[in-house]
Amino acid sequence: MRRHLQYYGYFRVQSGRPPSPVPPPPGPKSGRPREREPVTRAALPKETPQGRRSLSPARVRSRQLLYDEPDSATPRLREPRELFPVLSGRGPLQAPRWPVECEVIRERVQHIEWVPPEPEYFYQSTGNEKVPEIMGEEKGTVVYQLQSVPTEGSYFTSSRVGGKRGSVQQLAVSLHGPEDDTLLFESRFESGNLQKAVKVAAYEYELTLRPDLYTDRHTQWFYFRVQNTRKDVRYRFTIVNLRKPRSLFAVGLRPLLYSQRDACSSRVGWRREGGDIRYFRGGTGSYCLTWTARFPHDRDTCFWAPGYPYTFSDLTRYLRAAARDPARARVCRLRALCCSLAGNPVYLLTVTNPARGPQAAAAKRAVVLSARVHPGESAGSWVMRGFLDFILGSSPDAQLLRDLFVFKVVPMLNPDGVIVGNHRCSLSGRDLNRHYRTLLKDAFPCIWYTRNMVQRLLEEREVLLYCDFHGHSRKNNVFLYGCSSNSRRHWLHERVFPLMLSKNAPEKFSFQSCNFKVQKNREGTGRVVMWRMGIRNSYTLESTFGGSTLGSRRDTHLTTEDLKALGHHICDTLLDFCDPDQTKFIQCLAELTELVHQEIHRKLSELGQDVNLEENWSDIHLSDIESSTSGSDSSLSDGLPAHLLHRAEEVSQKIKMFQKKKKKPLQTRKQRNEQYQNSNSKRFGRGLAGGPLEGRASFATTLQKQPAFLKQLENPGPAAVTQEKVRRQQTQLSGRGRDAAPAQPAPPLIRPKDKERVQQVQHLTAMPTVNAVVSAFRRLRQEDHCKFEASLGHIGQKPGAPASLAPRSLSSARGEPAPGAQPGRRRGGSLVAYPALHVCTYPCP
C-alpha cells in the first residue's frame, strides 16, 4: 500500500518542506511509464504513540493545495474550475455555433470603428418621394434567395461550428461578363439578415428580410453585403416585408453604409447614406421601406444596416483583450454564466476592487447590468461597451465605484439570436424578455440562470440598481422605463436616477420620454420581475436607432461614440445617486414633485375638474396619469418554446391514435327504421343498375325534400307488411290444392284519389323519378289488393276446406282484429284470431 501511495506522489517530501511540483506526464513519443522512485525510511510517515502512521498535509502531494510562501506550512485550496470554457489570452477565438439548418460562408466579416468628423443630420422629407410599385418575382428576376429557412412549425434541434455540413452553395447569380452590372448579395455571415433579392429594373431591387428563426414574424433588422457596384449610378432598394406600422425611417432616419475600399484606404467606417427615403404601407398588409443611394467606388464591397452592428465575435475579441491586460484582469473576473441552446457561452463579468477584509466585502452593494436580450437592438451593446471601458479603467471615479459596488454584468444575454441575425427572439422562437418568470431552465437557460444569479445575489447583499440595455426603433433620444412604487416612504424615488441621468447627458437623454407604468403585458420583462424581487431601482434603458432632438444635437444621428459616452454618463450618475451628501438627491425630489403637480393639474383641467390636493399628493397613483409604453407587442412570442409545442402536438396525436373508441349509443326505433330504409333503397338502386332506367334512378339526389305522399308509399306500415305475408301464404296454399282454380291476375286496384296524387308527383318530379314512382305504385297496389280480399271474407271459399288452412292472424293497420274474427286464446304471448268465414285469396302479380 505504501508503494502504491508513493507511486501517486505521497511520502516523497521531507517534513517541513512544501511539495515539489508534479512532474509532467510522459511525452507522446515515449510510451514507457514513469519509473518508481525507491522508498526511503525518511520518507515514510512517522509512528504515532498509538502505533498509527500519520499523513502530514505538508507531505501530501495534490494539485488542489497552493502555498503562498515557500516556507509556509499552511496551504490553501485552489479555486474551482469553471463549468464552461472561458476566454484566455492565448489561442484562437471561440467560434460561434450555428443551427445545423443554416449555411455560413467561410469569409470573416469585420469592420473598423470610425467617428464621423461632422454631425450626420436626419433626412428631411420633401413630400415628393416616390412610392415604387411592388413587382415581385413574377415580374422580376431573383438574384439571391436562401434555400432553406426554418420558419413557423419547425424547431431547433442541434448546432455546430460552421452551421450546415457540406460545401456552401453559391446563391448569388453568375455574372455574364465584366459589363454585367447586377449586384451580388450575401447575408450568410454573423448577424446577417436577408432572405431574397429580386431585380425589378436595371438598378432597382426589392428585398425580403428573413423572419426570426422558427417564427414567421419580427422582420425589422437587416444586414447584408453587396458587390459589383457602380460609382455613378443611382440605385433604389425597397424592403417589402416590414411589420411595424411606425418607424424612425418615416421621420428622418437614414440607413448605414460601409465601404470596404474606404475602410482600407482612408480608414472610413460606417456612415449614414441614402435619399428619397419613404416608409409606407404595402399592398399585402406589410410595410415597405424604400431609399436610393450612390456607391462611392466601382466594383466595391459594401454593407447596409439600420444600426451599427455588434456581433458575438466582437464581444469575444473585446473580452479576450480585457483578459490579456493585467490591470483590467485584476479587477474583473470573467466566467460563463451558462450555455445557450446552441452551446454558445453567456459571459458574466464580476467587476470590483479587492476588499480589505470580509466585512468590507460584505458591506458592498451590488449593481446588475445586462444587454442584448433582443439581438436586433445593437445599440445596447455599444452602451455596454462604453460602460465597461469606464468601469475597467484607471480613473479615480472608476476606482471609487469599484470600491463601493460589486458589478455583475451580462454583456450579451441572447448570443444565439445575435449570431443568426434575429431581431427579437432566441432559437426557442420566443421573446426572452417576456419569460423572466419561466421555470423552463432547459428552454430558456440564459434568462433562468440570470434570474437565479440575481436571487442569490439578493441573499448576500443589497442590489441597488438593475438596468437592461435595449434599442428603440420608433422613438428618438435615450430614455428609461421604470416601475412606480406605491410606498409613501419612497414616493418618486425611482425617478431620481433618470432625472440625474438627464442632467448629466442633456443632449441625448430625454426625461420627458421616460415612463414608469407597469403594464400587464410587461409582467414577464426583466425590469418588472427584478422590481418584484425587491430591486426598487429597476430600469430598461432604451437607446434610439436614430438620433437626438435635444439641444445642440437636434436632428442629428447618434454615433457609436455617442452611445459609448452614454455608458460613461451612467457611471457618473451612479456616483451622484450614492453621494453621501444628499443635496442633489433632495433637489431632484423637489423638482420631481413640482413636475408631478403640474402633470396632475393638467390632467384635471382636461377633465374639467378643480380639486385641491395640496396635502394628499402622495395618495395619487402615478400610473393613472401616465400613458402606456410604446414598446413592441410580443404577445405572439409568448408561451411555450417551439420544440415543446411540437412535442405536445405529437403526444396529443398519439393519444388520439391509441384512444379507445367510445361505445355507440343505442339507436331509437326511428333511427333503426331510417337505417333499414336506406339499405333497402341502396339495394333497390343496385337492382336497377344496367336497366333502361339506370340514368333516371337517382330520385333521392334529385329532390332535396321528398313529397309526403312518396314517403308514405316508400315506407309501408307494419300492418301492411303483415297483410303481405298473409297474402303470400294463401297464394301458396291455393296453388297446392287439387281443386284450386288456376290463378288469375287481379286487375290493378288504384283509388281515384291516389291516381290524381301520382299524376301530381310525376308532374312535379319529371322524368328522373319514374323508377321511384313505379316502385311505390306497385307496393300501393299490393297493399290495397290484400285489404280488399280481407274485407270479402265470405267470397271464394270452397266448401269442405279445412279450417286449419285459414290464416293465423288478420290485423288492421292499427293492430286490431279484422272484421269477422273471433277472439281466441293467447299462444306464446300473442293473440290469435279465428275468422268466422273462410277467405279465398287470389295471387297478386
JOHUCOR-V451825 format. One record per residue. RES is the residue in one small letter. SS is DSSP state (h for helix, s for strand, l for the rest). Layout:
BEGIN
res=RES ss=SS
res=RES ss=SS
END
This chain:
BEGIN
res=m ss=l
res=r ss=h
res=r ss=h
res=h ss=h
res=l ss=h
res=q ss=h
res=y ss=h
res=y ss=l
res=g ss=l
res=y ss=l
res=f ss=l
res=r ss=l
res=v ss=l
res=q ss=l
res=s ss=l
res=g ss=l
res=r ss=l
res=p ss=l
res=p ss=l
res=s ss=l
res=p ss=l
res=v ss=l
res=p ss=l
res=p ss=l
res=p ss=l
res=p ss=l
res=g ss=l
res=p ss=l
res=k ss=l
res=s ss=l
res=g ss=l
res=r ss=l
res=p ss=l
res=r ss=l
res=e ss=l
res=r ss=l
res=e ss=l
res=p ss=l
res=v ss=l
res=t ss=l
res=r ss=l
res=a ss=l
res=a ss=l
res=l ss=l
res=p ss=l
res=k ss=l
res=e ss=s
res=t ss=l
res=p ss=l
res=q ss=l
res=g ss=l
res=r ss=l
res=r ss=s
res=s ss=l
res=l ss=l
res=s ss=l
res=p ss=l
res=a ss=l
res=r ss=l
res=v ss=l
res=r ss=l
res=s ss=l
res=r ss=l
res=q ss=l
res=l ss=s
res=l ss=s
res=y ss=l
res=d ss=l
res=e ss=l
res=p ss=l
res=d ss=l
res=s ss=l
res=a ss=l
res=t ss=l
res=p ss=l
res=r ss=s
res=l ss=s
res=r ss=l
res=e ss=l
res=p ss=l
res=r ss=l
res=e ss=l
res=l ss=l
res=f ss=l
res=p ss=l
res=v ss=l
res=l ss=l
res=s ss=l
res=g ss=l
res=r ss=l
res=g ss=l
res=p ss=l
res=l ss=l
res=q ss=l
res=a ss=l
res=p ss=l
res=r ss=s
res=w ss=s
res=p ss=s
res=v ss=l
res=e ss=l
res=c ss=l
res=e ss=s
res=v ss=l
res=i ss=l
res=r ss=l
res=e ss=l
res=r ss=l
res=v ss=l
res=q ss=l
res=h ss=l
res=i ss=l
res=e ss=l
res=w ss=l
res=v ss=l
res=p ss=l
res=p ss=l
res=e ss=l
res=p ss=l
res=e ss=l
res=y ss=s
res=f ss=l
res=y ss=l
res=q ss=l
res=s ss=l
res=t ss=l
res=g ss=l
res=n ss=l
res=e ss=l
res=k ss=l
res=v ss=l
res=p ss=l
res=e ss=l
res=i ss=l
res=m ss=l
res=g ss=l
res=e ss=l
res=e ss=l
res=k ss=l
res=g ss=l
res=t ss=s
res=v ss=s
res=v ss=s
res=y ss=s
res=q ss=s
res=l ss=l
res=q ss=l
res=s ss=l
res=v ss=l
res=p ss=l
res=t ss=l
res=e ss=l
res=g ss=l
res=s ss=l
res=y ss=l
res=f ss=l
res=t ss=l
res=s ss=l
res=s ss=s
res=r ss=s
res=v ss=s
res=g ss=l
res=g ss=s
res=k ss=l
res=r ss=l
res=g ss=l
res=s ss=l
res=v ss=l
res=q ss=l
res=q ss=l
res=l ss=l
res=a ss=l
res=v ss=l
res=s ss=l
res=l ss=l
res=h ss=l
res=g ss=l
res=p ss=l
res=e ss=l
res=d ss=l
res=d ss=l
res=t ss=l
res=l ss=l
res=l ss=s
res=f ss=s
res=e ss=s
res=s ss=l
res=r ss=l
res=f ss=l
res=e ss=l
res=s ss=l
res=g ss=l
res=n ss=s
res=l ss=l
res=q ss=l
res=k ss=s
res=a ss=s
res=v ss=s
res=k ss=s
res=v ss=s
res=a ss=s
res=a ss=l
res=y ss=l
res=e ss=s
res=y ss=s
res=e ss=s
res=l ss=s
res=t ss=s
res=l ss=l
res=r ss=l
res=p ss=l
res=d ss=l
res=l ss=l
res=y ss=l
res=t ss=l
res=d ss=l
res=r ss=l
res=h ss=l
res=t ss=l
res=q ss=l
res=w ss=l
res=f ss=l
res=y ss=s
res=f ss=s
res=r ss=s
res=v ss=s
res=q ss=s
res=n ss=l
res=t ss=l
res=r ss=l
res=k ss=l
res=d ss=l
res=v ss=l
res=r ss=l
res=y ss=s
res=r ss=s
res=f ss=s
res=t ss=s
res=i ss=s
res=v ss=s
res=n ss=s
res=l ss=s
res=r ss=l
res=k ss=l
res=p ss=l
res=r ss=l
res=s ss=l
res=l ss=h
res=f ss=h
res=a ss=h
res=v ss=h
res=g ss=l
res=l ss=l
res=r ss=l
res=p ss=l
res=l ss=s
res=l ss=s
res=y ss=s
res=s ss=s
res=q ss=h
res=r ss=h
res=d ss=h
res=a ss=h
res=c ss=h
res=s ss=h
res=s ss=h
res=r ss=l
res=v ss=l
res=g ss=l
res=w ss=l
res=r ss=s
res=r ss=s
res=e ss=l
res=g ss=l
res=g ss=s
res=d ss=s
res=i ss=s
res=r ss=s
res=y ss=s
res=f ss=s
res=r ss=s
res=g ss=l
res=g ss=l
res=t ss=l
res=g ss=l
res=s ss=l
res=y ss=s
res=c ss=s
res=l ss=s
res=t ss=s
res=w ss=s
res=t ss=s
res=a ss=s
res=r ss=l
res=f ss=l
res=p ss=l
res=h ss=l
res=d ss=l
res=r ss=l
res=d ss=l
res=t ss=l
res=c ss=s
res=f ss=s
res=w ss=s
res=a ss=s
res=p ss=l
res=g ss=l
res=y ss=l
res=p ss=l
res=y ss=l
res=t ss=l
res=f ss=h
res=s ss=h
res=d ss=h
res=l ss=h
res=t ss=h
res=r ss=h
res=y ss=h
res=l ss=h
res=r ss=h
res=a ss=h
res=a ss=h
res=a ss=h
res=r ss=h
res=d ss=l
res=p ss=h
res=a ss=h
res=r ss=h
res=a ss=h
res=r ss=h
res=v ss=h
res=c ss=s
res=r ss=s
res=l ss=s
res=r ss=s
res=a ss=s
res=l ss=s
res=c ss=s
res=c ss=s
res=s ss=l
res=l ss=l
res=a ss=l
res=g ss=l
res=n ss=l
res=p ss=s
res=v ss=s
res=y ss=s
res=l ss=s
res=l ss=s
res=t ss=s
res=v ss=s
res=t ss=l
res=n ss=l
res=p ss=l
res=a ss=l
res=r ss=l
res=g ss=l
res=p ss=h
res=q ss=h
res=a ss=h
res=a ss=h
res=a ss=h
res=a ss=h
res=k ss=l
res=r ss=s
res=a ss=s
res=v ss=s
res=v ss=s
res=l ss=s
res=s ss=s
res=a ss=s
res=r ss=l
res=v ss=l
res=h ss=l
res=p ss=l
res=g ss=l
res=e ss=l
res=s ss=l
res=a ss=h
res=g ss=h
res=s ss=h
res=w ss=h
res=v ss=h
res=m ss=h
res=r ss=h
res=g ss=h
res=f ss=h
res=l ss=h
res=d ss=h
res=f ss=h
res=i ss=h
res=l ss=l
res=g ss=l
res=s ss=l
res=s ss=l
res=p ss=h
res=d ss=h
res=a ss=h
res=q ss=h
res=l ss=h
res=l ss=h
res=r ss=h
res=d ss=h
res=l ss=h
res=f ss=s
res=v ss=s
res=f ss=s
res=k ss=s
res=v ss=s
res=v ss=s
res=p ss=l
res=m ss=l
res=l ss=l
res=n ss=l
res=p ss=h
res=d ss=h
res=g ss=h
res=v ss=h
res=i ss=h
res=v ss=h
res=g ss=l
res=n ss=l
res=h ss=l
res=r ss=l
res=c ss=l
res=s ss=l
res=l ss=l
res=s ss=l
res=g ss=l
res=r ss=l
res=d ss=l
res=l ss=h
res=n ss=h
res=r ss=h
res=h ss=l
res=y ss=l
res=r ss=l
res=t ss=l
res=l ss=l
res=l ss=l
res=k ss=l
res=d ss=l
res=a ss=l
res=f ss=l
res=p ss=h
res=c ss=h
res=i ss=h
res=w ss=h
res=y ss=h
res=t ss=h
res=r ss=h
res=n ss=h
res=m ss=h
res=v ss=h
res=q ss=h
res=r ss=h
res=l ss=h
res=l ss=h
res=e ss=h
res=e ss=h
res=r ss=l
res=e ss=l
res=v ss=s
res=l ss=s
res=l ss=s
res=y ss=s
res=c ss=s
res=d ss=s
res=f ss=s
res=h ss=s
res=g ss=s
res=h ss=s
res=s ss=l
res=r ss=l
res=k ss=l
res=n ss=l
res=n ss=l
res=v ss=s
res=f ss=s
res=l ss=s
res=y ss=s
res=g ss=l
res=c ss=l
res=s ss=l
res=s ss=l
res=n ss=l
res=s ss=l
res=r ss=l
res=r ss=l
res=h ss=l
res=w ss=l
res=l ss=l
res=h ss=h
res=e ss=h
res=r ss=h
res=v ss=h
res=f ss=h
res=p ss=h
res=l ss=h
res=m ss=h
res=l ss=h
res=s ss=h
res=k ss=h
res=n ss=h
res=a ss=l
res=p ss=l
res=e ss=l
res=k ss=l
res=f ss=s
res=s ss=l
res=f ss=l
res=q ss=l
res=s ss=l
res=c ss=l
res=n ss=s
res=f ss=l
res=k ss=l
res=v ss=l
res=q ss=l
res=k ss=h
res=n ss=h
res=r ss=h
res=e ss=l
res=g ss=l
res=t ss=l
res=g ss=h
res=r ss=h
res=v ss=h
res=v ss=h
res=m ss=h
res=w ss=h
res=r ss=h
res=m ss=h
res=g ss=l
res=i ss=l
res=r ss=l
res=n ss=s
res=s ss=s
res=y ss=s
res=t ss=s
res=l ss=s
res=e ss=s
res=s ss=s
res=t ss=s
res=f ss=l
res=g ss=l
res=g ss=s
res=s ss=s
res=t ss=l
res=l ss=l
res=g ss=h
res=s ss=h
res=r ss=h
res=r ss=l
res=d ss=l
res=t ss=s
res=h ss=s
res=l ss=l
res=t ss=l
res=t ss=h
res=e ss=h
res=d ss=h
res=l ss=h
res=k ss=h
res=a ss=h
res=l ss=h
res=g ss=h
res=h ss=h
res=h ss=h
res=i ss=h
res=c ss=h
res=d ss=h
res=t ss=h
res=l ss=h
res=l ss=h
res=d ss=h
res=f ss=h
res=c ss=l
res=d ss=l
res=p ss=l
res=d ss=l
res=q ss=l
res=t ss=h
res=k ss=h
res=f ss=h
res=i ss=h
res=q ss=h
res=c ss=h
res=l ss=h
res=a ss=h
res=e ss=h
res=l ss=h
res=t ss=h
res=e ss=h
res=l ss=h
res=v ss=h
res=h ss=h
res=q ss=h
res=e ss=h
res=i ss=h
res=h ss=h
res=r ss=h
res=k ss=h
res=l ss=h
res=s ss=h
res=e ss=h
res=l ss=h
res=g ss=l
res=q ss=l
res=d ss=l
res=v ss=l
res=n ss=l
res=l ss=l
res=e ss=l
res=e ss=l
res=n ss=l
res=w ss=h
res=s ss=h
res=d ss=h
res=i ss=l
res=h ss=l
res=l ss=h
res=s ss=h
res=d ss=h
res=i ss=h
res=e ss=l
res=s ss=l
res=s ss=l
res=t ss=l
res=s ss=l
res=g ss=l
res=s ss=l
res=d ss=l
res=s ss=l
res=s ss=h
res=l ss=h
res=s ss=h
res=d ss=l
res=g ss=l
res=l ss=l
res=p ss=l
res=a ss=h
res=h ss=h
res=l ss=h
res=l ss=h
res=h ss=h
res=r ss=h
res=a ss=h
res=e ss=h
res=e ss=h
res=v ss=h
res=s ss=h
res=q ss=h
res=k ss=h
res=i ss=h
res=k ss=h
res=m ss=h
res=f ss=h
res=q ss=l
res=k ss=l
res=k ss=l
res=k ss=l
res=k ss=l
res=k ss=l
res=p ss=l
res=l ss=l
res=q ss=l
res=t ss=l
res=r ss=h
res=k ss=h
res=q ss=h
res=r ss=h
res=n ss=h
res=e ss=h
res=q ss=h
res=y ss=h
res=q ss=h
res=n ss=h
res=s ss=h
res=n ss=h
res=s ss=h
res=k ss=h
res=r ss=h
res=f ss=h
res=g ss=h
res=r ss=h
res=g ss=h
res=l ss=l
res=a ss=l
res=g ss=l
res=g ss=l
res=p ss=l
res=l ss=l
res=e ss=h
res=g ss=h
res=r ss=h
res=a ss=l
res=s ss=l
res=f ss=h
res=a ss=h
res=t ss=h
res=t ss=h
res=l ss=l
res=q ss=l
res=k ss=l
res=q ss=l
res=p ss=l
res=a ss=h
res=f ss=h
res=l ss=h
res=k ss=h
res=q ss=h
res=l ss=h
res=e ss=h
res=n ss=l
res=p ss=l
res=g ss=l
res=p ss=h
res=a ss=h
res=a ss=h
res=v ss=h
res=t ss=h
res=q ss=h
res=e ss=h
res=k ss=h
res=v ss=h
res=r ss=h
res=r ss=h
res=q ss=h
res=q ss=h
res=t ss=h
res=q ss=h
res=l ss=h
res=s ss=h
res=g ss=h
res=r ss=h
res=g ss=l
res=r ss=l
res=d ss=l
res=a ss=l
res=a ss=l
res=p ss=l
res=a ss=l
res=q ss=l
res=p ss=l
res=a ss=l
res=p ss=l
res=p ss=l
res=l ss=l
res=i ss=l
res=r ss=l
res=p ss=h
res=k ss=h
res=d ss=h
res=k ss=h
res=e ss=h
res=r ss=h
res=v ss=h
res=q ss=h
res=q ss=h
res=v ss=h
res=q ss=h
res=h ss=h
res=l ss=h
res=t ss=h
res=a ss=l
res=m ss=h
res=p ss=h
res=t ss=h
res=v ss=h
res=n ss=h
res=a ss=h
res=v ss=h
res=v ss=h
res=s ss=h
res=a ss=h
res=f ss=h
res=r ss=h
res=r ss=h
res=l ss=h
res=r ss=h
res=q ss=h
res=e ss=h
res=d ss=h
res=h ss=h
res=c ss=h
res=k ss=h
res=f ss=h
res=e ss=h
res=a ss=h
res=s ss=h
res=l ss=l
res=g ss=l
res=h ss=l
res=i ss=l
res=g ss=l
res=q ss=l
res=k ss=l
res=p ss=l
res=g ss=l
res=a ss=l
res=p ss=l
res=a ss=h
res=s ss=h
res=l ss=h
res=a ss=l
res=p ss=l
res=r ss=l
res=s ss=l
res=l ss=l
res=s ss=s
res=s ss=l
res=a ss=l
res=r ss=l
res=g ss=l
res=e ss=l
res=p ss=s
res=a ss=l
res=p ss=l
res=g ss=l
res=a ss=s
res=q ss=s
res=p ss=s
res=g ss=s
res=r ss=s
res=r ss=s
res=r ss=s
res=g ss=l
res=g ss=l
res=s ss=s
res=l ss=s
res=v ss=s
res=a ss=s
res=y ss=s
res=p ss=s
res=a ss=l
res=l ss=l
res=h ss=l
res=v ss=l
res=c ss=l
res=t ss=l
res=y ss=l
res=p ss=l
res=c ss=l
res=p ss=l
END
